């Protein structure tokens, strides 16, 4: 074991130094981006009906309690991230938000039923909509809302 650690010394030191140099704000931004992706990103949905909503809301941990409304964006990640830049997005309301220049395929899941406790029942509304997102340092971190495409 000592021989293993001795041989790993420079690598281990480099790893520890790398962890120390990672900015806490960068880590926090990555956490916010990860949260956004968990709640709103599903590249290739299997169906876009009520069963889809019930399954994905449960899988993503959005049913403790039942979340009232949640929208999943079905574009590829680079296209969603690009909305944070000028090529695929424009400033929207006070510059904090960005609106996509092109609509995305989305599914909005609406909770229906009396209880906020599982099992949660959802109705799916598939559509093509423009997305309005908040970005931090070029990363999507919040889905504000969507706007119907004409």
C-alpha positions, 0 to 999 in steps of 0.5 A, a space after each residue: 500500500 505504501 508503495 502504491 501511495 508513494 508512486 501516486 504522490 505527484 498525481 495525488 498532490 496534483 488532484 488535491 491542488 486541483 480541488 483547492 483551485 476550483 472556485 466555489 462559485 464555479 461549483 455552485 454554478 455547476 450545481 445550479 446547471 445540474 439542477 436545471 438539467 434534472 428538472 427541465 432536460 430530456 433529450 429523447 423522450 419515450 412518448 409525450 403523454 400522461 404516462 410519460 409525465 408521471 414516470 419522468 416526474 417520479 424519476 426526477 424526484 419531483 413528486 415529494 410533494 407533487 410539483 404542480 407544473 414542470 416543463 421538459 425541453 427536448 432539444 439537445 444540450 448544446 442547443 439549449 446552452 446556446 440560448 445563453 449566447 447571441 447566436 441562439 438567444 436574445 436578451 429578454 426582460 431586463 437582460 437577466 433572461 434569454 429567449 430562444 430564437 427558435 422554438 423547442 419541442 417541449 412537454 409540460 406536465 400539469 398535476 391534476 388530482 386533489 392530494 399533493 402526495 404521491 401517487 401523483 397524476 399528471 397531464 401532458 401537453 406537448 408543444 413547440 415553444 420558445 424557452 425563456 431561461 436564466 443563464 450564469 456564465 454561459 450556463 442555463 440555470 433556470 427555466 422561467 417560462 415558455 412562449 407558444 410558437 406561432 
